[in-house]
Amino acid sequence: MPNSSQLSRDRLIWMYTQMCRIREFEERVKRTFVEHPGVIRGHAHLADGAEASIVGCLATRQENDLVMPSYRCHGYPLVLGTPARALMSEIYQRKDGVCKGFGGSMHLADPTHHFPTASGIIGQGIAHAAGAAYAAQVKKTGQVVYSFFGDGSSKQGAFYETLNMAAVWKLPVVFILENNGYQAYTKIDLEDANAKAGDPLSQKAKAFSIPGVTVDGTDPLKVYDAVSTAVDRARAGDGPSLIESKFYRMSPHGNAITVPPVPTQFQEHESIEVYGNKAEFEAAKNNDPIKKFRAHLIAGGFFADPDAKKIEESVCAEMEDVVKFALASPLPSPADALNYVYA
Amino acid sequence: MPREMMFAEGIAVAITEEMQRDANVVFYGQNMAMTDRDPFVRKFGKDRVRLTPISETAELGIAVGAAMMGLRPIVELYMAEFMLVAFDEVINEAPRLRYMSGGQVKVPVVFKAGFGFAAGWAGQHSNCTYHAMMGIPGLKIAVPSNAADAYGLMKSAIRDDNPVVYLHHYMLMLDKCPVPDGDYLVPFGVADIKRAGTDVTIVATAWMVKKALAAAEILAKQGISAEVIDPRTLSPLDTKTIIESVKKTGRLVLVDQAPRHASAAVVIAGEVAEHGFKYLKAPVKMVTALDTSVPYSEPMETFVLPSEEKIVAAVESVLAKRVAAD
């Protein structure tokens, strides 16, 4: 695969646009809790802060490669081509939702756009991703599977069992450990042996004798290069790799867990809410991946400030329409609940 | 000409035939396919037949992911209790993904495991865990009681587009019976009347069917005609055949190797209470394991499990109420 310095201007602008789309979509989800309380039920988890990592990874995909994320799953299908209207409608529990209102924020799925399912149980999706890779291997489809999961997942048995088996079976899968610094509400150095010792989490790969690298997940081009190498290796039949992509989750783990009728919203990030460390959060804000990539593209002469603004305005208009569409979409009929129990 | 097969052979032949019929069927598990001399490896190669580490969560999770992408994996688990290590995949992944995706994916997996090994395997390898799975929408459970059903249910399980837990009873593995020729499929959700009778209905599964049939033989000598029904699949559960039988006999004894409240019997009793109460001439009687873990030592193990004698006594007790009720 070519390295990121060979990416065309159009491709770089596409990457910036996708990053903006993820951010704007997640901002709208967050605002919905304030502007339309009750429209989103249960628990929603946002990808703001992960944009460079998600887009840098997915920019390496070939047409039929599969993506299997965790329950923090809004960002990937936006990039894969799932209509944003269908995604927001699902989060808004509507009939026009991508899963017709059966799954919600944690269980988005769109197999037609190479996103089979997302599991809400931490770590289990890693095994599903390896399974999809096993199918690709047996059927000789040439597909690579992108398995996305958080740093918290890397303490689950599913992670260790699956990486071992994927290495033994040389499965065409790339494991992308999104280290956003927090396992739900818990700071990573309180629960991860590597983090506590000051070591990168990518060294978990050594336990399975596979490549493990840590990359700056706030830079889509660095992510692109690291993932390209892993994808090439997987596609060549040499087996899986582990990429630790480090970035900062800009929102808290999810909306506050409340019991109806108490309304729920997103509170301050755990760094402030739980740990009282405002400086940490401010530093992360100053390292915003979207701002950084925008500046990089302007400095490189790929676009000028007015071009960037145009993209940002069109993304804003798209998501404005998405919210309107999803609010207007009808709720499912109650008895629809009896569908899809069995195939 | 029907083929005479051992129970274990019925399962192996069914898997072999389905793997020949459909290249998407794959088969893997621990301590199998270790050498090129393995009969399944010889026939189907190492892509489709594989050895796994002792990693039930990964084994079942990989099967779920592969099934969504068009394979039909059979996972060899050996002991139903090993499924408990990875119960999230059995209960909360495989049967839920289709539903949560709004019908966009299918998960055609078979989780194959032995159970109920009442041969001194003690507390952690002798259990009947099906009750915990019976109430899970999206999941099917097959529990054959003879070689023909073992063969025909395995074929149906592999062809089913839903996740199936296929439980074979270890105490039946060497039992022989004729298996019908050709592509013999046992449909899910259709109970089998293993012995017709008129005085009492006995419902039993797996090894308990064998015990119920032995009890029916003893009862016949006393002039009591027992009907023995084997649901064959616990999900879907054929309550219709059971209630039809109760309509005829008016009396119901439920035999189950699991402890009372963890049994399939308790579910069937509930269904009959709601839908067949008016046909009952005596209260339903459950013959289940006692409320203990399974003990190691033989006399204690025998004491806690259902037996022919306990079934006979239960039938006599429901018939003793004949005079009062009739």
Interface residues (C-beta under 8 A of the other chain):
Chain A: L66 M68 G97 V98 C99 K100 G101 F102 G103 H107 A109 D110 P111 T112 P116 T117 S119 I121 Q124 I126 A127 H128 A129 A130 G131 A132 A133 Y134 A135 A136 Q137 V138 K139 G157 A158 E161 T162 N164 M165 V168 W169 N339 Y340 V341 Y342 A343
Chain B: N24 V26 D47 R48 R50 T52 P53 S55 E56 T57 A58 E59 L60 G61 I62 A63 V64 G65 A66 A67 M68 M69 G70 L71 P73 D88 E89 N92 E93 L97 R98 Y99 M100 S101 G102 G103 Q104 V105 K106 V107 P108 P137 G138 D161 N162
